[in-house]
Amino acid sequence: MKRTGLYFEGPGPENTRAALEAVSARLEKGGIDTVIVPSCSGRTALAALEVLGSKARLVVVTHVAGFDKPNVQEMPEETRKALEGKGASVFTGQHAFGGVGRGIRNRFATYQIDEIMAGTLRTFGQGTKVAVEIALMAADAGLARSGKDCVSMGGTEEGVDTALVVAPANSFRFFDLKVREVICKPFMF
């Protein structure tokens, strides 16, 4: 099997359109019917709908309420409704690598295993960590099937710059998750 990947010079939102187009091209090869994207404000999710059209079912994973400020949901309710009205599933839930463990780190200045795993995944880039994490979250929510290949995307701060073909798993079965293919990612990060 021969696959080629796209490598961006650096990370960041300027890669969003090219990353989505690379995913669109990969979807044309078949075998994948679900794309998982992170989106805080909804801009990335709306761009994904525009570029991917009806090629795949879109699962949007948002930050938890309170991520930025207590009791604040970053994605406006009207944006969530617009995404759902266009057929996307929008999920908001605890980060697979940053829930209670992050609370312990913040209180006691010590790291938990979930954050060590996140740090290890960041050696491949922030977008890789995000793509793996949201694949776990989508599987936990029942929005992606464990063991069934999908595309999961990630980014560095805003937008997306990474796309992987993964076979998701539930977070409590983390080691069953498989990264099968790198569609795109930053080379320098």
C-alpha positions in Angstrom: 0.0 0.0 0.0 1.3 3.4 -0.9 0.1 6.6 0.8 1.5 10.1 0.7 1.1 12.8 3.3 1.1 16.6 3.2 3.5 18.4 5.5 3.1 22.1 6.3 6.1 24.3 7.0 4.7 25.2 10.4 1.6 24.8 12.5 -1.4 27.2 12.6 -4.7 28.2 11.3 -3.3 29.3 7.9 -3.2 25.5 7.1 -6.9 25.0 7.7 -8.1 25.2 4.1 -5.3 23.0 2.8 -5.8 20.4 5.6 -9.6 20.2 4.8 -8.8 19.9 1.1 -6.4 17.1 1.8 -9.1 15.3 3.9 -11.6 15.8 1.0 -9.1 14.2 -1.4 -8.6 11.3 1.0 -12.3 10.8 1.4 -12.6 10.3 -2.4 -10.4 7.2 -2.1 -13.2 5.6 0.0 -13.5 3.6 3.1 -14.2 6.5 5.5 -17.6 8.0 6.3 -16.9 10.1 9.4 -14.7 13.1 10.0 -14.1 14.5 13.5 -13.0 18.1 13.9 -12.3 20.3 16.9 -14.0 23.6 16.9 -14.3 26.1 19.7 -16.0 29.0 18.0 -17.5 27.0 15.2 -15.5 28.6 12.4 -13.4 25.4 11.7 -16.5 23.3 11.7 -18.3 25.6 9.3 -15.3 25.6 7.0 -15.3 21.7 7.2 -18.9 21.6 6.1 -18.1 24.0 3.2 -15.1 22.0 1.9 -16.3 18.4 2.7 -19.9 18.9 1.7 -21.8 15.6 2.0 -18.7 13.4 1.5 -18.7 12.4 5.2 -20.7 12.7 8.4 -19.1 15.5 10.5 -18.6 15.2 14.2 -17.6 18.5 15.9 -15.9 18.4 19.3 -15.9 21.6 21.3 -14.2 22.7 24.5 -16.0 22.0 27.7 -18.0 24.8 29.3 -15.7 26.7 31.6 -12.5 25.9 29.6 -11.7 29.6 29.0 -13.8 31.1 31.9 -16.1 29.6 34.4 -19.6 28.9 33.1 -18.8 30.1 29.6 -19.3 27.9 26.5 -17.0 29.2 23.7 -19.3 28.1 20.8 -22.3 30.3 20.6 -25.6 28.5 20.7 -26.7 29.9 17.4 -23.6 28.4 15.8 -24.2 25.0 17.4 -27.8 25.1 16.0 -26.6 26.1 12.6 -24.1 23.2 12.5 -26.7 20.7 13.7 -29.1 22.1 11.1 -26.6 21.3 8.4 -26.3 17.7 9.6 -23.2 17.9 11.9 -23.2 16.3 15.3 -21.8 18.6 18.0 -20.3 17.2 21.2 -19.2 19.0 24.3 -17.6 17.0 27.0 -14.6 16.5 29.3 -11.2 16.3 27.5 -9.9 12.8 27.4 -6.4 14.0 28.4 -7.4 16.9 30.7 -10.3 16.5 33.1 -9.7 15.6 36.7 -6.0 15.0 36.1 -5.6 18.7 35.1 -7.4 19.7 38.3 -4.9 17.7 40.3 -2.0 19.3 38.4 -3.4 22.8 39.0 -4.0 22.2 42.7 -1.0 20.0 43.7 1.6 20.9 41.0 2.0 17.3 39.9 1.2 15.5 36.7 -1.2 12.6 36.1 -0.8 9.9 33.5 -3.4 11.5 31.1 -1.3 14.7 30.9 1.9 12.7 30.4 0.2 10.8 27.5 -0.9 14.2 26.1 2.7 15.5 26.3 4.0 12.4 24.6 1.6 12.8 21.7 2.7 16.4 21.4 6.1 15.1 20.2 4.3 14.6 16.9 2.7 18.1 17.1 -0.2 19.7 19.0 -2.6 18.7 16.2 -1.8 15.0 16.6 -2.5 15.2 20.3 -5.9 16.9 19.6 -6.8 14.5 16.8 -6.2 11.4 19.1 -7.9 13.0 22.0 -11.1 14.0 20.1 -11.3 10.5 18.5 -11.4 9.1 22.1 -14.0 11.7 23.1 -16.2 11.0 20.0 -16.0 7.2 20.7 -16.9 7.8 24.3 -20.0 9.9 23.2 -21.0 7.2 20.7 -20.5 9.5 17.7 -17.6 7.5 16.3 -17.5 3.7 16.2 -14.6 2.0 18.0 -12.4 0.2 15.6 -14.0 1.7 12.5 -11.6 4.0 10.5 -12.4 7.7 10.4 -10.6 10.9 9.9 -9.8 12.9 13.0 -8.3 16.4 12.8 -6.5 18.6 15.2 -4.9 22.0 15.3 -2.5 24.3 17.0 -4.5 27.0 18.9 -7.0 27.8 16.0 -8.0 26.0 12.9 -6.7 22.6 11.9 -3.3 21.6 10.6 -3.3 17.9 11.2 -5.5 15.0 9.8 -5.1 11.4 10.7 -6.9 8.2 9.7 -7.6 6.5 13.0 -9.6 3.6 14.4 -11.0 5.2 17.5 -11.5 3.5 20.9 -13.1 4.4 24.1 -10.8 6.3 26.4 -10.8 3.5 28.9 -9.5 1.3 26.1 -6.9 3.8 24.9 -4.4 1.3 23.6 -7.0 -0.1 21.2 -6.9 3.2 19.3 -4.9 2.9 16.1 -3.4 5.7 14.0 -3.4 4.2 10.5 -2.4 7.1 8.3 -1.1 10.7 8.4 -3.0 12.7 5.8 -1.3 16.0 6.9 0.6 17.6 9.7 3.1 20.4 10.4 6.8 19.5 9.7 8.2 22.2 12.0 6.4 22.8 15.3 
